[in-house]
Amino acid sequence: MFSGHAPGPSWDKAVDQEDWEPSGGLTIETGRTVFHCGQGDPRFAVCPHCAGRADFCTDRLEEIEGAWEPFGEAINAWSDTGSAAVTCPHCRRTGDLTAWTWSDDYFALGYLGFEFWDWPDFSPGFLEGLSRALGGHRTVLMAGKL
């Protein structure tokens, strides 16, 4: 039994591993959504202005006290209002939260998302075609496990 929409008859044209048939379906998320990988935590975020890293933990994966708070507050604000910004700890410039990038693409903030459950990896051609079909909007491929 599939959750969401079952794979269509040409699903194999979208993936790299044609011998692994998806056992899950597709759910389409619309509306303001904080998409996340589902397991673990991001290690850092990258400033859209200076490309400096705002680290949330040390190399030994120990939490850096206070580093996450501005981002957590901004994520909550964006979720509630659709607008939020964070000041970079390096260049001190404020950047729109949606422009920051995350370690392992842990978060994506947007208004449209496609959740594929238990699918093989998508081919680069499929991902490029999806981005074109969405009018060239920035797309983020997130892999996760709940």
C-alpha positions in Angstrom: 0.0 0.0 0.0 1.5 3.3 -1.0 1.4 6.5 1.0 0.4 9.4 -1.2 0.5 8.9 -5.0 1.8 5.6 -6.3 4.7 5.7 -8.8 3.6 6.2 -12.4 4.3 3.8 -15.2 7.6 5.6 -16.2 9.1 5.9 -12.8 12.3 4.2 -13.9 13.1 7.1 -16.2 13.6 9.4 -13.2 16.1 7.2 -11.2 19.6 5.9 -11.5 18.8 2.4 -10.2 16.1 0.9 -12.4 16.3 -2.5 -10.6 15.1 -0.9 -7.4 11.3 -0.3 -7.7 10.0 2.3 -5.3 8.0 0.8 -2.4 6.6 4.2 -1.4 4.7 7.0 -3.0 4.8 10.7 -3.5 3.3 13.3 -1.3 3.1 16.9 -2.5 3.4 19.6 0.2 2.0 23.1 -0.5 2.1 26.1 1.7 4.8 27.5 3.9 6.9 24.5 5.1 10.2 24.0 6.9 11.5 20.9 5.1 14.1 18.9 7.0 16.0 15.6 6.8 14.3 14.2 9.8 17.2 12.7 11.7 20.0 14.3 13.6 20.8 18.0 13.5 22.6 20.3 11.1 26.2 20.9 11.9 26.4 24.4 10.4 24.8 27.0 8.2 26.5 29.0 5.5 26.1 32.8 5.1 24.7 34.0 1.8 27.0 37.1 1.9 30.5 35.9 2.9 30.1 32.1 2.7 31.3 31.9 6.4 30.1 29.0 8.4 28.0 29.4 11.5 29.0 26.2 13.3 26.5 24.7 15.8 28.9 22.1 17.1 32.7 21.4 17.4 34.6 18.9 15.3 33.9 16.5 18.2 30.2 17.1 17.7 29.9 19.0 21.0 27.2 21.7 21.0 28.5 25.3 20.8 26.5 27.1 23.4 24.2 29.8 21.9 25.2 29.2 18.3 21.9 27.6 17.3 19.5 30.1 19.1 19.4 32.8 16.4 18.7 30.2 13.7 16.1 28.3 15.8 14.3 31.6 16.5 14.5 32.6 12.8 13.1 29.2 11.7 10.1 29.6 14.0 9.6 33.2 12.8 9.7 32.1 9.1 7.3 29.3 9.9 4.9 31.7 11.5 5.2 34.7 9.1 7.1 33.8 6.0 9.9 36.2 6.8 13.1 35.9 8.9 16.7 37.0 8.9 19.9 36.0 10.7 23.0 38.0 11.3 26.2 36.3 10.3 28.7 35.8 13.1 31.6 36.5 10.7 30.7 39.4 8.4 27.9 40.7 10.7 25.6 41.2 7.7 22.0 40.1 8.0 20.8 37.6 5.5 17.3 36.3 4.6 17.0 32.9 6.3 15.9 31.3 3.0 19.2 32.3 1.4 21.4 30.5 4.0 22.5 27.0 3.1 22.8 24.1 5.5 25.2 21.3 6.1 24.0 18.2 4.1 21.1 20.4 2.8 19.5 19.7 6.2 16.8 22.4 5.9 14.9 23.9 3.0 12.3 26.6 3.5 9.7 26.9 0.8 6.1 26.7 -0.4 6.2 23.6 -2.5 7.9 20.3 -1.8 7.8 16.7 -3.1 8.3 13.9 -0.7 9.3 10.6 -2.3 9.1 7.8 0.2 11.6 4.9 -0.2 12.7 5.7 -3.7 16.1 5.0 -5.3 18.4 8.0 -6.1 17.1 10.3 -8.8 19.1 10.8 -12.0 20.8 14.2 -12.5 18.7 14.7 -15.7 15.4 14.2 -13.8 16.5 16.7 -11.2 17.5 19.3 -13.8 14.2 18.8 -15.7 12.2 19.2 -12.5 14.0 22.5 -11.8 13.3 23.7 -15.3 9.6 22.6 -15.0 9.4 24.7 -11.9 10.5 27.8 -13.8 14.2 27.6 -12.7 13.4 28.1 -9.0 16.1 27.0 -6.6 15.6 23.4 -5.7 17.1 21.4 -2.9 17.4 17.6 -2.9 17.2 16.4 0.7 17.8 12.8 1.7 16.6 11.7 5.1 15.3 9.1 7.3 12.6 9.4 9.9 
